[in-house]
Amino acid sequence: MYRRPIFAANWKMNKGPSETQDFVKSFLQKITDRPSADIVIAAPFLCLPTLSESLREAGGIEMAAQNCSQFDDGAYTGEISVKMLREVLVRHVIIGHSERRSIFGETNAIINAKLKKAREVNLKLIFCIGETLEERNAGQLESILSSQITEGLAGLTTDDLDHTVIAYEPVWAIGTGVTATAQQAQDAHAYVRSVVASIYGDDIAQKIRIQYGGSVKPNNAAELMACPDIDGALIGGASLEPQSFSDIIHNGCAPA
C-alpha cells in the first residue's frame, strides 16, 4: 500500500520569530521543486503566528505545535490549549516526544489525555514513542513500544487513527549523532505496525504512517526512507538549517 511520506521539522526550543521568518524565506527557495511528500514545521509556540504568516503564500507546508495541554482552560500557568492552537491555524501537534516523557515526566496516561483533547478540535496527531538504550539492551523494546502504543492510543477511534502519524524515535539516537541502522529502524517500525494491527485491524495498520526520528541527516535519509515500513521522518537538529531540511526531504523521496 502506498503511504505518502511526511517530513516534520521539530525545532524544539530554537529560533525566535525573526529567525523563523528568515528560515521560511530561505527554505521556500530550496524546495521549489516540491517532492511528493507532506511537509510540516513544528516551531516554538511564540513563533507560530510568524510561521503562519510566512507560509501564507507557500501552500502545501503545514504547521505543528510541539506540545499541548490536556486541559481546555483554567489555572494552568504556562500551558497552551488546543483551542488556542487552532486559533493560530495550527494543523498538527507533536505529543509524547521523548523529551516530554523524560524531562517533564509525561506518562502514557497524560499523553493519552493530550491525544484525545487534540482530536476534539480535529488537530492531526504526531504521536511519539520509543525506547531508551537501557530498555533496548534489556530486551524490553517490544514491551515498551507495546505499552506506549496501547496506553497512549486507548480510547482513540479508527477515525482518529486516520489523522494520526506515529513517530518512532529510539531515545538513544536523538541528538546523539547515533542513528539506528536501517534494519533496526525497519524492524521497530514493522513491530509498531503489528501492534496497531492487533488493536485496530490490518487495514488501519497498513494505512497509518510511521515516521522515524533519531539523528536523521541528508546522508542517511535515502537508506532509511527506502525501508518498507518507514513513511517519513521527524527531524530535530538537522531541520534547523533550510538546506539540510530540504536535502533530507529530497533525498528521502528519491530512490535509494
MARBA-411123 format. One record per residue (C-alpha): residue number from 1; x, y, z. Coordinates in Angstrom, 3 decimals, decimal comma, always signed. Layout:
MARBA-411123
+------+----------+----------+----------+
! resi !        X !        Y !        Z !
+------+----------+----------+----------+
!  NUM !        X !        Y !        Z !
...
+------+----------+----------+----------+
END
This chain:
MARBA-411123
+------+----------+----------+----------+
! resi !        X !        Y !        Z !
+------+----------+----------+----------+
!    1 !   +0,000 !   +0,000 !   +0,000 !
!    2 !   +1,287 !   +3,462 !   -0,927 !
!    3 !   +1,631 !   +5,827 !   +2,023 !
!    4 !   +2,533 !   +9,423 !   +1,242 !
!    5 !   +5,727 !  +10,287 !   +3,174 !
!    6 !   +5,622 !  +13,014 !   +5,804 !
!    7 !   +8,665 !  +15,016 !   +6,882 !
!    8 !   +8,309 !  +17,108 !  +10,028 !
!    9 !  +10,831 !  +19,606 !  +11,358 !
!   10 !  +10,922 !  +19,750 !  +15,146 !
!   11 !  +12,832 !  +22,905 !  +16,086 !
!   12 !  +12,465 !  +22,231 !  +19,818 !
!   13 !  +13,487 !  +25,343 !  +21,838 !
!   14 !  +15,293 !  +27,010 !  +18,951 !
!   15 !  +14,553 !  +30,071 !  +16,789 !
!   16 !  +12,582 !  +33,188 !  +17,585 !
!   17 !  +10,093 !  +34,963 !  +15,301 !
!   18 !  +12,729 !  +36,808 !  +13,223 !
!   19 !  +14,736 !  +33,597 !  +12,695 !
!   20 !  +11,521 !  +31,835 !  +11,734 !
!   21 !  +10,852 !  +34,391 !   +9,022 !
!   22 !  +14,404 !  +34,061 !   +7,664 !
!   23 !  +14,227 !  +30,261 !   +7,703 !
!   24 !  +10,974 !  +30,109 !   +5,740 !
!   25 !  +12,218 !  +32,563 !   +3,117 !
!   26 !  +15,358 !  +30,509 !   +2,538 !
!   27 !  +13,619 !  +27,121 !   +2,747 !
!   28 !  +10,971 !  +28,033 !   +0,184 !
!   29 !  +13,710 !  +28,937 !   -2,277 !
!   30 !  +15,256 !  +25,493 !   -1,855 !
!   31 !  +12,058 !  +23,466 !   -2,048 !
!   32 !  +10,614 !  +24,956 !   -5,244 !
!   33 !  +10,598 !  +21,548 !   -6,961 !
!   34 !   +8,222 !  +20,200 !   -4,327 !
!   35 !   +8,594 !  +16,425 !   -3,847 !
!   36 !   +5,586 !  +14,156 !   -3,380 !
!   37 !   +5,500 !  +14,400 !   +0,401 !
!   38 !   +3,777 !  +16,223 !   +3,240 !
!   39 !   +5,964 !  +18,843 !   +4,918 !
!   40 !   +5,353 !  +20,065 !   +8,466 !
!   41 !   +7,246 !  +22,573 !  +10,610 !
!   42 !   +6,894 !  +22,401 !  +14,402 !
!   43 !   +8,047 !  +25,730 !  +15,810 !
!   44 !   +8,041 !  +27,061 !  +19,389 !
!   45 !   +4,646 !  +28,445 !  +20,463 !
!   46 !   +5,877 !  +32,048 !  +20,254 !
!   47 !   +6,829 !  +31,594 !  +16,602 !
!   48 !   +3,598 !  +30,042 !  +15,343 !
!   49 !   +1,880 !  +33,322 !  +14,293 !
!   50 !   +5,021 !  +34,388 !  +12,393 !
!   51 !   +5,295 !  +30,944 !  +10,812 !
!   52 !   +1,649 !  +31,087 !   +9,767 !
!   53 !   +2,125 !  +34,455 !   +8,116 !
!   54 !   +5,371 !  +33,401 !   +6,427 !
!   55 !   +3,754 !  +30,270 !   +4,966 !
!   56 !   +0,594 !  +32,055 !   +3,846 !
!   57 !   +1,521 !  +32,029 !   +0,163 !
!   58 !   +3,566 !  +28,815 !   +0,226 !
!   59 !   +0,821 !  +26,196 !   +0,072 !
!   60 !   +1,414 !  +22,579 !   +0,993 !
!   61 !   +3,522 !  +23,228 !   +4,096 !
!   62 !   +1,664 !  +22,929 !   +7,393 !
!   63 !   +2,398 !  +23,997 !  +10,960 !
!   64 !   +2,665 !  +21,889 !  +14,062 !
!   65 !   +2,851 !  +22,716 !  +17,730 !
!   66 !   +5,432 !  +20,839 !  +19,787 !
!   67 !   +3,038 !  +20,137 !  +22,648 !
!   68 !   -0,405 !  +20,992 !  +24,004 !
!   69 !   -2,282 !  +20,904 !  +27,285 !
!   70 !   -4,728 !  +18,183 !  +28,213 !
!   71 !   -6,944 !  +20,910 !  +29,709 !
!   72 !   -9,298 !  +23,320 !  +27,947 !
!   73 !   -8,579 !  +26,401 !  +30,076 !
!   74 !   -8,092 !  +27,495 !  +33,671 !
!   75 !   -5,335 !  +27,974 !  +36,229 !
!   76 !   -2,551 !  +26,172 !  +34,348 !
!   77 !   +0,218 !  +28,742 !  +34,165 !
!   78 !   +2,421 !  +28,357 !  +31,107 !
!   79 !   +0,146 !  +25,886 !  +29,309 !
!   80 !   -1,316 !  +26,233 !  +25,805 !
!   81 !   -4,730 !  +24,774 !  +24,948 !
!   82 !   -5,677 !  +23,031 !  +21,732 !
!   83 !   -8,262 !  +25,739 !  +21,007 !
!   84 !   -5,530 !  +28,363 !  +21,178 !
!   85 !   -3,506 !  +26,349 !  +18,674 !
!   86 !   -6,399 !  +26,122 !  +16,244 !
!   87 !   -6,903 !  +29,884 !  +16,504 !
!   88 !   -3,427 !  +30,464 !  +15,016 !
!   89 !   -4,114 !  +27,911 !  +12,251 !
!   90 !   -2,041 !  +25,037 !  +13,612 !
!   91 !   -2,990 !  +21,744 !  +11,955 !
!   92 !   -0,708 !  +19,227 !  +13,704 !
!   93 !   +0,601 !  +18,702 !  +17,220 !
!   94 !   +3,518 !  +16,599 !  +18,462 !
!   95 !   +2,535 !  +14,634 !  +21,562 !
!   96 !   +4,620 !  +12,262 !  +23,668 !
!   97 !   +8,067 !  +13,309 !  +22,493 !
!   98 !  +10,772 !  +11,537 !  +24,479 !
!   99 !  +11,914 !  +14,851 !  +25,956 !
!  100 !   +8,404 !  +15,481 !  +27,275 !
!  101 !   +8,428 !  +11,983 !  +28,766 !
!  102 !  +11,916 !  +12,039 !  +30,300 !
!  103 !  +12,406 !  +15,707 !  +31,272 !
!  104 !   +8,847 !  +16,727 !  +32,102 !
!  105 !   +7,583 !  +13,414 !  +33,423 !
!  106 !   +4,725 !  +12,853 !  +30,987 !
!  107 !   +3,219 !   +9,406 !  +31,463 !
!  108 !   +1,281 !   +7,299 !  +28,975 !
!  109 !   -1,910 !   +8,452 !  +30,740 !
!  110 !   -1,067 !  +12,147 !  +30,323 !
!  111 !   -0,109 !  +11,595 !  +26,705 !
!  112 !   -3,372 !   +9,738 !  +26,103 !
!  113 !   -5,338 !  +12,657 !  +27,571 !
!  114 !   -3,494 !  +15,088 !  +25,315 !
!  115 !   -4,103 !  +12,959 !  +22,217 !
!  116 !   -7,831 !  +12,835 !  +22,971 !
!  117 !   -8,010 !  +16,568 !  +23,671 !
!  118 !   -6,230 !  +17,380 !  +20,400 !
!  119 !   -8,640 !  +15,217 !  +18,430 !
!  120 !  -11,612 !  +17,034 !  +19,986 !
!  121 !  -10,660 !  +20,057 !  +17,856 !
!  122 !   -9,565 !  +17,949 !  +14,868 !
!  123 !   -5,850 !  +18,507 !  +15,242 !
!  124 !   -3,731 !  +15,947 !  +13,425 !
!  125 !   -1,516 !  +13,923 !  +15,740 !
!  126 !   +2,200 !  +13,177 !  +15,614 !
!  127 !   +2,360 !  +10,602 !  +18,395 !
!  128 !   +5,893 !   +9,801 !  +19,567 !
!  129 !   +7,077 !   +6,520 !  +21,026 !
!  130 !  +10,488 !   +4,970 !  +21,625 !
!  131 !  +12,774 !   +3,066 !  +23,958 !
!  132 !  +15,895 !   +4,102 !  +25,856 !
!  133 !  +19,230 !   +2,375 !  +25,327 !
!  134 !  +18,892 !   +0,651 !  +28,696 !
!  135 !  +15,465 !   -0,697 !  +27,743 !
!  136 !  +16,726 !   -1,917 !  +24,364 !
!  137 !  +19,757 !   -3,621 !  +25,925 !
!  138 !  +17,498 !   -5,272 !  +28,493 !
!  139 !  +15,403 !   -6,800 !  +25,712 !
!  140 !  +12,407 !   -4,604 !  +26,542 !
!  141 !  +11,974 !   -2,865 !  +23,176 !
!  142 !   +8,764 !   -4,665 !  +22,255 !
!  143 !   +7,160 !   -4,418 !  +25,700 !
!  144 !   +7,957 !   -0,696 !  +25,956 !
!  145 !   +6,629 !   +0,095 !  +22,483 !
!  146 !   +3,553 !   -2,062 !  +23,011 !
!  147 !   +2,633 !   -0,332 !  +26,283 !
!  148 !   +3,280 !   +3,141 !  +24,863 !
!  149 !   +1,047 !   +2,407 !  +21,871 !
!  150 !   -1,701 !   +0,556 !  +23,750 !
!  151 !   -1,955 !   +3,015 !  +26,644 !
!  152 !   -1,291 !   +6,083 !  +24,525 !
!  153 !   -3,978 !   +5,311 !  +21,948 !
!  154 !   -6,548 !   +3,953 !  +24,409 !
!  155 !   -9,994 !   +5,254 !  +23,520 !
!  156 !   -8,989 !   +6,715 !  +20,151 !
!  157 !  -11,219 !   +5,665 !  +17,265 !
!  158 !  -10,358 !   +4,387 !  +13,818 !
!  159 !  -11,285 !   +7,852 !  +12,520 !
!  160 !   -8,745 !   +9,350 !  +14,933 !
!  161 !   -6,134 !   +6,957 !  +13,572 !
!  162 !   -6,818 !   +8,290 !  +10,058 !
!  163 !   -5,464 !  +11,615 !  +11,351 !
!  164 !   -2,518 !  +10,194 !  +13,270 !
!  165 !   +1,137 !   +9,740 !  +12,403 !
!  166 !   +3,249 !   +7,621 !  +14,749 !
!  167 !   +6,843 !   +8,775 !  +15,180 !
!  168 !   +9,189 !   +6,033 !  +16,339 !
!  169 !  +12,205 !   +7,654 !  +17,958 !
!  170 !  +14,792 !   +5,475 !  +19,673 !
!  171 !  +15,744 !   +7,731 !  +22,575 !
!  172 !  +19,403 !   +6,682 !  +22,348 !
!  173 !  +19,594 !   +8,112 !  +18,821 !
!  174 !  +18,039 !  +11,537 !  +19,448 !
!  175 !  +20,533 !  +14,373 !  +19,229 !
!  176 !  +23,429 !  +11,976 !  +19,812 !
!  177 !  +24,653 !  +11,636 !  +16,252 !
!  178 !  +23,979 !   +7,905 !  +16,567 !
!  179 !  +21,366 !   +6,596 !  +14,170 !
!  180 !  +19,648 !   +3,254 !  +14,309 !
!  181 !  +20,708 !   +1,141 !  +11,371 !
!  182 !  +18,167 !   +0,922 !   +8,587 !
!  183 !  +17,446 !   -2,677 !   +9,627 !
!  184 !  +16,993 !   -1,738 !  +13,305 !
!  185 !  +14,625 !   +1,057 !  +12,318 !
!  186 !  +12,687 !   -1,149 !   +9,898 !
!  187 !  +12,317 !   -3,927 !  +12,472 !
!  188 !  +10,963 !   -1,485 !  +15,063 !
!  189 !   +8,580 !   +0,117 !  +12,565 !
!  190 !   +7,277 !   -3,277 !  +11,468 !
!  191 !   +6,659 !   -4,185 !  +15,105 !
!  192 !   +4,822 !   -0,889 !  +15,708 !
!  193 !   +2,618 !   -1,622 !  +12,709 !
!  194 !   +1,871 !   -5,087 !  +14,062 !
!  195 !   +0,759 !   -3,637 !  +17,412 !
!  196 !   -1,547 !   -1,183 !  +15,647 !
!  197 !   -2,941 !   -4,112 !  +13,638 !
!  198 !   -3,662 !   -6,060 !  +16,817 !
!  199 !   -5,723 !   -3,138 !  +18,145 !
!  200 !   -7,353 !   -1,633 !  +15,043 !
!  201 !   -7,009 !   -4,293 !  +12,347 !
!  202 !   -4,776 !   -4,735 !   +9,326 !
!  203 !   -6,454 !   -2,103 !   +7,147 !
!  204 !   -5,767 !   +0,692 !   +9,623 !
!  205 !   -2,262 !   -0,611 !  +10,299 !
!  206 !   -1,405 !   -0,594 !   +6,620 !
!  207 !   -2,718 !   +2,948 !   +6,179 !
!  208 !   -1,094 !   +4,610 !   +9,182 !
!  209 !   +2,147 !   +6,442 !   +8,540 !
!  210 !   +5,105 !   +5,757 !  +10,843 !
!  211 !   +7,965 !   +8,254 !  +10,859 !
!  212 !  +11,498 !   +7,621 !  +12,028 !
!  213 !  +13,110 !  +10,144 !  +14,363 !
!  214 !  +16,677 !   +9,973 !  +15,603 !
!  215 !  +19,635 !  +11,823 !  +14,068 !
!  216 !  +18,172 !  +11,828 !  +10,550 !
!  217 !  +20,525 !  +13,641 !   +8,174 !
!  218 !  +20,799 !  +14,198 !   +4,411 !
!  219 !  +23,325 !  +11,371 !   +4,087 !
!  220 !  +21,159 !   +8,685 !   +5,719 !
!  221 !  +17,683 !   +9,800 !   +4,661 !
!  222 !  +17,523 !   +7,776 !   +1,457 !
!  223 !  +18,515 !   +4,480 !   +3,122 !
!  224 !  +16,061 !   +4,940 !   +5,980 !
!  225 !  +13,165 !   +6,031 !   +3,768 !
!  226 !  +13,716 !   +3,056 !   +1,446 !
!  227 !  +12,576 !   +0,727 !   +4,235 !
!  228 !   +9,052 !   -0,558 !   +3,568 !
!  229 !   +7,568 !   +0,462 !   +6,921 !
!  230 !   +9,233 !   +3,897 !   +7,255 !
!  231 !   +6,993 !   +6,651 !   +5,929 !
!  232 !   +8,959 !   +9,811 !   +6,613 !
!  233 !  +10,964 !  +11,453 !   +9,347 !
!  234 !  +10,634 !  +13,600 !  +12,440 !
!  235 !  +13,781 !  +15,705 !  +12,228 !
!  236 !  +15,376 !  +17,628 !  +15,069 !
!  237 !  +18,783 !  +19,303 !  +14,772 !
!  238 !  +19,119 !  +18,770 !  +11,024 !
!  239 !  +15,865 !  +20,670 !  +10,436 !
!  240 !  +17,270 !  +23,916 !  +11,845 !
!  241 !  +19,111 !  +24,693 !   +8,594 !
!  242 !  +16,981 !  +25,231 !   +5,472 !
!  243 !  +19,462 !  +23,439 !   +3,199 !
!  244 !  +19,750 !  +20,409 !   +5,460 !
!  245 !  +15,976 !  +20,073 !   +5,899 !
!  246 !  +15,428 !  +20,459 !   +2,156 !
!  247 !  +18,122 !  +17,880 !   +1,354 !
!  248 !  +16,587 !  +15,341 !   +3,748 !
!  249 !  +13,210 !  +15,734 !   +2,063 !
!  250 !  +14,612 !  +15,457 !   -1,446 !
!  251 !  +16,932 !  +12,558 !   -0,605 !
!  252 !  +14,222 !  +10,769 !   +1,334 !
!  253 !  +11,819 !  +10,972 !   -1,599 !
!  254 !  +14,378 !   +9,730 !   -4,105 !
!  255 !  +15,069 !   +6,061 !   -4,824 !
!  256 !  +17,737 !   +4,643 !   -2,520 !
+------+----------+----------+----------+
END
